[in-house]
């Protein structure tokens, strides 16, 4: 069966949610993967949206994080101050699922400005939203980012959300309670932080992708695991469910 | 004391040039009609506060109503950028826009402090981010009990909060349900408030999960059916996703935006 790089990425991200209880879901790629996971690999996964929907079970992918279907299908709907203060802040949520416009080798994220300076940016991005506290407080963070030299940069232009800061010990020093990025899933492969250096290290290639393509799409000298794995191809079932989900949502 | 007014009358009475106003709504129940009435009345130099500025703030910024934006996430949800917001920040059109930038957790707590009558709120947040270097309304406080250093953000007390709700009763008690965001905190934090509603009913029926803003904390109510379109009002109408997608092309270009504004907002009564 043929599949696109985008589909492998989404399926790989959905598989990463197996065995988790709860996931704080950002909009876009994370939402697609989290909803696919709930349909396939992790039927009991509790999807938490920052709009206040806890345990949302949408039949279609929401266009926004506050779509009506999220509230209608949720176990509970709480106010926005409550979702951040009572649910996210104490570290109750297993996985924070985020994306970004830029990411560096320590998994720090930028969704604020690109180019120029902060007051006079070349490109003004939407901003932080819930990401800084999701990245800080969830027990673990999974990042899903399309990989290119534009997104995988030596230095992010603005640290919107902290991964491992400048390296080992920074999260503890900053008082960030969660473990930080555990996985970065791209359209080319999977990166994981080195247990000692915290540097993101390529541990898996997606099927059909060669290493040279990944290093070419990375804006720093990419660390590569000695034994590089390969992501198992998406199954027919995974692809069928994903395509159905996307198709239904575009109507 | 919850006076029933027309929308134009309510905006004229409550929203003044130079005010800090918060049109709140988290995707759901966004007070779009009220925002467009503010454009029609030509308000200027407003400080616009909102957790998630979306297309109605894009329209207000493009129309030249705003001097400053206090926010956490400014985008077209699920679609992309707000092009009028970007044009104002990147090129100063139609006027430069000052930014006071926070996170969602920070903004939510700023409103909660405002509603609580406290000078500031405390949270675990922002640590290690570059927001700390650029946002002056961001500091730290040391817990007197544990010594932990925590983020501190000042209370946000808008001059006016504007929200949309499903219903009010004749007395002026306001009821909203579904995703209720930070609207209760915004109204309680504000000096004045205007609530647009889908309808006024004789008596509010009890609804699980609904919040009620009692009549004596709301300044004015304007019956404005469809006032949250193209966002949605749970129980009344769905979100018009096509409008959000179409907004991307309309707003990308100054001329197409200005033409749209003339046809759909300024020229409409």
Interface residues (C-beta under 8 A of the other chain):
Chain A: X27 X28 X50 X51 X52 X53 X62 X63 X64 X65 X66 X67 X68 X70 X71 X72 X77 X79 X80 X81 X84 X85 X88 X89 X112 X118 X120 X121 X122 X123 X124 X125 X126 X127 X128 X129 X130 X131 X132 X133 X136 X137 X158 X159 X160 X161 X162 X165 X170 X174 X175 X176 X177
Chain B: X26 X27 X28 X51 X52 X71 X72 X73 X74 X75 X77 X78 X79 X81 X82 X85 X86 X89 X90 X101 X102 X103 X104 X105 X108 X109 X111 X112 X123 X124 X125 X126 X127 X128 X129 X130 X131 X134 X148 X149 X178 X179 X180 X181 X182 X184 X185 X209 X211 X232 X234 X238 X239 X241 X244
